Amino acid sequence: MDFSLNLTQEQKLIMTQEMQLSVKLLQMSSFELQEYVEKEIQENPVLDVKESNANNNEMEKDKLDYREIIKNLDFDNYSHHSYEKSDDEEISPFNFISEKKSLKEYLKGQVRDLDENNYVKAICLYIIENIDDRGYLVLENGEIEEELKISKDLAAYCVNVIQALEPCGIGARNLAECLKIQIRQKGIEDERISIIVDRYLEMIAENKYNVIARELNIDVKQAQEYGDLIKTLDPKPSRGFYTGEDVKYIVPDAYIRKIDNEYYIIMNDDLTPKLTINSMYKDIINNENDKDAVSYVKEKLNSALFLMKSIQHRKSTIYRVLEKILEKQRDYFDYGERYLKPMTLKEIADSMNMHESTISRAIRDKYIYTSKGTIKIKALFTTGIISGFNGENVSALIIKNKIKKMIDEEDRKKPLSDQKICDLINEHGMNISRRTVAKYREDMGIKSSKGRKRF
């Protein structure tokens, strides 16, 4: 066996930890970025939050205060408000009170008010603890009496007590039982509805009322009326209650406003705290006696500086992407959705000499606030279909809107087939196929003509 040493040369792309952090920050949503920065502030002692002070720097008076512009602009979407508390206002203790009442707490409150003995209430509280986030009881028949060593009749009685509480349908073990509880509490006594719930829920979803009517020996219209009634019931009783997951609010990364026929991109500087370096640690670096402390502080200092640099890079990248989008979609911002042009990640990436993946990360879960409301940046990227009349590309979003409008205005007794919709759209000079219509219809969550038919 021959052993030898060989010298080879090869190229490898290795991502350092700093590069990985920069990529990670770029693709974070505004909410995720806030959480990450707050965590870093807690873990890195070198990082400090810069307090805003109007008298700190006289040069700030000459700079353009974007936040002041945003506050003074008259946005058309009045659903977005901001509130800034002045130092002169009295701080009320009620400002710090916040309660999220969960489903289980709501149910327990009702149990405590019941006219039952404490033993029954204790069993009911145990049952409530075994209700999942959907509002369904996760214990099977026989488990309650086995776990608590009680009789079958008492377990059934306590389950019925829970199922009589609000919200309607709570404590069911499956979807069919949940729906039947709601039917019973509505005072509807019809054996056919129970049969349909037990056997034909999938057929209702597929609009197969003719099959249901034939098997139950009723007319199709009556079967459809039963289906309409069942569709009014709530399959998830916990809806509207806090189930332990915090609501994540949308925070725009930038504001786009038209002033004197020009559009301006105003980056949201309030996304993250203003970071700075704590000056106290400068003295530690100059202390040559404690090398371990100096090494630790230098490591944290480098981490803090790179974090601040990465946040600034994220901001500038998003700004540059929005500039290119504004150039391409000027008509959309001027006249609305009908004028949205086809635009791809590759097109923007090529114009910025960047990779598609960088653009994809830059727009991931990012929103902009405009006079039309809050818009997801990714929604502005659509594929195009060549028009048959002038050869220009037409945005897929425009075609989807045309399909939806046709379906909304169709005769429910004779819904339009995908081929018919295709023919009507092509008459307007758009060259699409039946399969494209079917794909766009499914993307919008619209059923086929068979599923939309009303008897």
N, C-alpha and C positions, 0 to 999 in steps of 0.2 A: 504494500500500500504506500502510495507516494504522498507525502505531506509537503505542502509548499505555501508560501505567502504570496497573495496576489493583491495588487493595488488597483482598485477600480474607482471610477469617477461617475457619480450619478447626481441627478437633481431631484430634490424632494421639497414639497411645500409643507412646512411645519407651522401650525398655528400656535403662537405663544399664548399664555394665559391672558395677557393683556388684549391680544387680538380677539380671543374668544369672548372676553368681557365686552369689548366694543360691539361685536356682532350681536351679543345677547341684549345689550341695552338698545340697540337700533330696532330690534324687532319687538321690544316690549310695548304694550299699550300704555297709555298715560297712567292708568290706575296701577298697573304692575310696576311702572317706573317709580311712582310715589312710594309704594310699599318697599321697593328695593332700597331707595335712597334713605328712607327712615330707618330701615334695618342697619344700613351701613353707618349712619350717624351714631346709632347706639353701640355698634361694635368697634368702631374706629375712633379712639380718643383724640386723634389729631384733627378730625373733621369737626367743624363748628358751623353753626347757622348764623349767617350775617343778618343782624337786625337792621330793618330799613329805617333810615333817619333822614328826613328832608334837609336838615341843617348840616349833615355830615360832609357834604362835598358841594361846593358852590358850582362846580362844573356840571353837575347834574341838571341845573336849571336850563342849560343850553341844549341839552339832549332832548330827543323826541320821546315823550313818555307814552308808550304804547297803551299802557293800562288806562291812562286818562282818556286816550282817544276812544278805546273800546267802551268806556263808561258813558261817554258823551254821544256815541253814535246811536242813531235811532233805528235799531234792527226791527225788521218786519215781523220776526217770529217772537211773540211775546211769551212763549212758554219757557224762555230761558231768562232767569233773573239772577242777579248777584246782590249780596248785601254786605256792606262793610260797616262795622260797628265803630263809632267814634269813641275816643277816650272819655268824652264828657258824659256819655250815656251811663245811666245807673245799671249795674250788673244785677240781674235778677237770678235768684237761685233756681228758678224754674227753667232757665236756659240749660242747666246741666242735668235735667231729668230726662231720661230716655228709657222707654220700656218697650220691648218687643214681646208681645204676648204670644206664646207658642200654642200650637193646637192642643198639646197635652195639658198645659196649664188651663186652657179654656175648658176642656172636658172635666178636669179635676174640680174646677170651680162649680160646675153644674152638679157634679156628684155630691159635693159638700152640702148643697142646698136641697138634696132629695129627701123625701120623707121616708127614709129607710134606716134600719138599725146600723150600728157601727160595723158589725161583722160583714154585712152585705156591701157597705161602702168600701171596706178594706179590700174585698175581692174585686170590686169595680176598679179601684185604683191600681190593682195589680194588672188587670186586663188592659187599662189605659197605657201602662208602661210597655205593653207588647203590641202597640199600634204603630205601624211604620209611617214614613213621611207621606205616603199617599193617602193615609187614613184607613188602611186595611189592617185587620187583626191577623198577626202572623202565627198565632197558635191554632193548631188543628183541633178537630173534635176529639175530646178525651184527654187532651194535654192539661187543661185547666184543673179538672178534678184529680188528675194524677199528680200534678205538681203541688196542689194545695190540700190534697186529701179531703176533698169534699164530695158530696153526692152529685150525680149527673144532673138531677133536676135543679139543684142550686146553681151549678155552673151555667146551665142553659138560661136560668132566670136572670143571672147577673149579665150575661151577654146580651139578652134582650133589653135590659136596663140601659146598657151602653148604646145599643143600636137605636134607642128611642131619643137619644140626645141630639143636639145640633152640633155640627152641620149634618144635614140629612144624608143618610147613607154611611155614616161612620161605623166602624167596627165590623164591617163585612169581611168575609174571608176570601172573596173573589169578586170579579166584576159582575157576574150574574146576580149574586146575592146583594151587592151594592145597589144595583138598579131596581131590584124587587123591593128592597127596603124603601126606596124613594117612591116607588109606585104605590106601595101600601100606605105610606104617610100622606100621599096626595088623596087618599080615599078612593082610589080607582080599584074596583073589583071586577076584573075581567080575566078569565082563565086563559084566553088566547094570548094576552100580553105576556103572561108568565111563560107560556110555551115558547113564544117567539124569543124571549130573553134567554131561555135555556138552550134553544136549539138553533136559532137562525140569526144570531148577531152578525156573523160573517156575511150572510146573504144580504142583510140590511146595508152593510158597508159597501157591498158590490152592487146594490140597487136591484137585486133579483127578487122583486116583489111578486112577479108572476109565479115563481116557484113556491114562495110562501103561501100565496093565495090558493094555488092548486092543492097543496098538501093540507091546508087547514079548511079547505072547502069554503072559502070566502072570495069576494071579488077583489081585483087588483087594487082598486082605489082604497078599499078598506084596509088592506094590508099596508099600503103606503101611509095611511093615517096612523096606524100603529107604529110604523117606523119613524114618522115625524115626531110622535110623542116620546118615543124612546130616545131620540136624538136630543131632546130638551133636557134629559137627565144628565147629571154630572158624574162621570166615571172616576173622578178623583176628588173625594170629599174634602181633602186637606187644602184645596186650592184657596188662596187668599190668606192663609195662616203662615206665620213664621215657623219654618221647619229646621232652623239651625244654620242656614246658609245666608250670608249677608248679601244684600243686593249691591251689585257693582254698577255705579253710575257712569254714564258716558261723559268724559271730559275731553273737549276738543283740543287738539294739539296746536291748532292755528285758527285765526279768524280771517275771513276774506271779505273785504268791503269795497264797494265801488264809490269813489270820490272824484267828482269832476271828470267823469267818463274814463277814469283809470282805476284799475283794481290793485289793491294793496294787500299784501300778506302780512298779517300781524301775528307773530308767534306768541303762544300762550306762556308767558314767563312765570305764571303762578303754578305751573305743574309741579315743580320741585322747589324746596327751600333754597335760598341763596347760600351756597356753600363757600366756606373760607377755611383757612388753616389757622388753628389755634396757636397764637404767638408764644404761649407758655413753653411749647416744646422746642423752640429754637435754642433756648439755653441748654437743654439736655444734649442736643447735637454737638454743641461746643465743649461739652464736658468730656474730656478724654480719659478721665479716671474710670468711668463706668462704661466699659465697652459693650456689655450686654444691653444696657438701656439705650445706648446710642444706636446699636444695630436694630433693636426693636422699633425705635422711633423712626429710623430711616425707612424701614420696611413699610410701616403704616403711612408715612409721609408720601412715599412713592405710590402706594395704593390710592391715597386720597387725591393726589394730583392727577393720576390717570383716570379716576372716576370723574373728576370735574372736566377733564379734557374730553372724555367719551360722551358725556352729556352734551357738551357744546358741539361735538361732531354730529351727534344724533340730530340736534336741532338744525344745524346747517344743512345736513343731507335732506331732511324733510322739507326745508325751505326751498332748496334747489329743485326737488321733485315737484313741488307745488307750482313753482315758476313755470316749468315745462308744461304742466297740466293746464295752467292758465293760458299759455300760448296756444295750445291745441284746442281747448274747449271754451274759447271766448264766447262763441255763440250760445253755448249751453248756459253760461252764467248770465248772459244778456237776455235770452229769450225762453229758456226753460228746457225741459227734458226732451222735447221733440227735436231739438237741435244737437243732441249729444252725438258726437262723432265716434266712429270706431277707433279704439286706442288700445294698444297692447303694451305689456311690460317691456318687450324687446325694443319697441319703437322709442320709448322714453329712455331706456338704458343706452341705446345707440347714440341718442342725441346728447347724453351726458357722459359718454365714454365710461360707462359703468357696466357691471355685470347684472343680468336680469335678477339674480338672487338678491343682490343688494337693494334693488328697487322693490322687490317683493317684501323684503324685511322692513323696508322703510315705510311701506303703506299698510303693513299688517296691523289690524285692529286700531287704525288711526282714523280720526274724525276731524272734519273741518266745519266751522260754524259760518254760515252764509245767510244772506237775506231770505233764502228759501228754507232755512232750518239747518239742523245738524245732519251732515252727509258723511257717509262712510267713503273714504277715499277710494277703496277698492271698487265701489259701485260705479265709478267713473270709467273703469277699464272694461270695455266690451269688445267682443269680436264683431266683424263686419260681414255683410252679405252683399254681393254685387247686384246693383239695380239693373233691371232689364232695359230701362229706357235710356239712361245716360251713362251707364257704366260706373257710376259712383258707388262707394260703399255705404251701406245703410246699417246703423247700429242694431245689434241683436235686441237691445232693450226696446227700441221703437217697434220692432216686429212683435215682441212679446206683448207690448201694450196694445197693439192692434188685435192680436189673438184674444187677449182678455176682453177687450171691448166688444168684439164680435160675439163671444160666448155670453157676456153679460146681457146683450141685447137679443139673443136668440129666442126662438119659440121653444119653451121647455118641453112641450109635447113632441116636437120634432127638432131635437138638438142637431147642431151642425157636426158632421163627421170631420175627421182630420183632413180628408181629401178635399172636402168642400171648402174648408177654411183655407187650405193651400191654394185652391183655384181662385178664391176671392182676393187673397193677398197678391197673387201673381198678376191679377188684373190691374193692380195698382203699380205695377212695374218692378216688383221685387221677386227675384228669382230664387225661390225656396222649394224644397221637396216636402212630401207628406211626412217623411220621417223626421224632418226638422221641426215641423209643426208639433208632432207627437212629443219630441224631446223638450221643446220649450213649454208645452202644456204641462208635462210632468214636472218640469223644473218649478212651475208656478203652483204645483199642488192641485191642479184641476183634473177632475176625472174625465174619462173618455165619454163619448156621446151616449153610450149605453148606460154609464153610471150617472149621467146628468138627466136622463129622461124622466119626465113626470107623467103620471097616468091621470 
